Amino acid sequence: MRETTSGLDNDEATTLEGLLARLVEARVSARVERRLAGESADQPSAWWCRTCDLAACGRSEGRCPAQFTAATTLDQ
């Protein structure tokens, strides 16, 4: 990912990261809502992730946008 975004300055990289997190959050929220409504029984069990290295997204520190969104959506 760093090689792919090497042409971005720090501010651009921060903006891109924020936008990607928002996209992940929107996708996960929609998927959780469908599951709660019983509409996605045929979907795999993953909430949906960026298919990245699980350590890279900060999952163990609670920073994974997919994991955080699924947890907060289900807690409501």
C-alpha positions in Angstrom: 0.0 0.0 0.0 2.8 2.4 0.8 4.4 1.8 -2.6 1.0 2.5 -4.3 0.5 5.7 -2.4 4.1 6.9 -2.5 3.1 9.8 -4.8 0.9 11.3 -2.0 2.1 13.7 0.6 1.2 13.2 4.2 -1.9 15.2 4.1 -3.2 13.5 1.0 -2.4 10.1 2.5 -4.3 11.0 5.6 -7.3 12.2 3.6 -7.2 9.0 1.5 -7.1 6.8 4.7 -10.0 8.6 6.1 -12.1 8.2 3.0 -11.3 4.5 2.7 -12.3 4.1 6.4 -15.6 5.8 5.6 -16.2 3.5 2.7 -15.5 0.4 4.8 -17.8 1.7 7.5 -20.6 2.3 5.1 -20.2 -1.2 3.5 -20.1 -2.9 6.9 -23.1 -1.0 8.2 -25.2 -1.9 5.2 -24.1 -5.5 5.6 -24.9 -5.6 9.3 -28.3 -4.1 8.7 -29.1 -6.8 6.0 -28.0 -9.5 8.4 -30.1 -8.2 11.2 -33.1 -8.1 8.8 -32.3 -11.7 7.8 -31.6 -10.8 4.2 -28.0 -12.2 3.9 -28.1 -15.8 5.2 -26.1 -16.9 2.1 -23.2 -14.4 2.8 -19.9 -15.6 4.2 -19.3 -14.9 7.9 -16.8 -12.1 7.6 -18.2 -8.6 8.1 -16.2 -7.4 5.1 -12.7 -6.3 5.3 -10.0 -4.7 3.2 -8.4 -8.2 2.9 -5.3 -6.7 4.3 -2.8 -8.0 6.9 -5.0 -8.1 10.0 -2.1 -6.6 12.0 -1.8 -3.7 9.6 -5.4 -2.5 10.1 -5.0 -2.2 13.9 -7.5 -4.9 14.6 -5.8 -6.0 17.8 -5.8 -2.4 19.0 -9.4 -1.9 18.1 -8.6 0.4 15.1 -10.0 -1.9 12.4 -12.8 0.1 10.8 -14.7 -3.0 9.8 -14.5 -4.6 13.2 -15.3 -1.4 15.0 -18.3 -0.6 12.8 -19.8 -4.1 13.1 -19.4 -4.0 16.9 -20.9 -0.6 17.3 -23.8 -1.3 14.9 -24.7 -4.5 16.7 -24.5 -2.8 20.1 -27.2 -0.3 19.2 
